[in-house]
Amino acid sequence: SAIYLGEVFLELAEFIAGYTKSRGKPVFYRLLTPFAKLGVERLLGVLRSVKVVYMNEEGWGKLCETSSGLSDPANLLQLGPDIVVVTRNMQGCSVYTKQKATEVKAPVVKAVDSTGAGDAFAAAFTKKILEGEPAEEAARYASTAAALSTMKIGAWASMPTSEEISRLMGSR
């Protein structure tokens, strides 16, 4: 029902995103820092075909350094995505849609290892968007998932369950 693109070569990401969009399916793209360094001009083929693009603050900074006229993540909405998300580690994330920009705070937890936090965030956000939730609610859920994932060591072992996410969200 959807495609998530993460660590994949740019040419392959462009092909898959274009093909998927032509079939009427949403594409979720995690723009990793090495690809952000290529600049927005090189990323246009992917950005034109995605529904959601995720990146962290470092990636956003590199994208700005290598792209002219890019001053705000909301600028990327003009290139194709419906939603742009910039994750900000323990601070949460910023979510940009054509309607508004929203800052979402992450819950405060005792973090021991951030390995996998970006994966947890992207998976949780994607899940909620596919379930029809608004971007702001998806970001709250995803920020909670990412925070929970930092409480355990490792990547796969740290992925929280839906129940754990809901429990922490309910306690806030």
Secondary structure, DSSP 8 states (H G I E B T S, - for coil): --EEE-S--HHHHHHHHHHHHHTT--EEEE--HHHHTT-HHHHHHHHTT-SEEEEEHHHHHHHHHTSTT--SGGGGGGGS-SEEEEE-GGG-EEEEESS-EEEE-------S--TTHHHHHHHHHHHHHHTT--HHHHHHHHHHHHHHHTTSSSSGGG---HHHHHHHHHH-
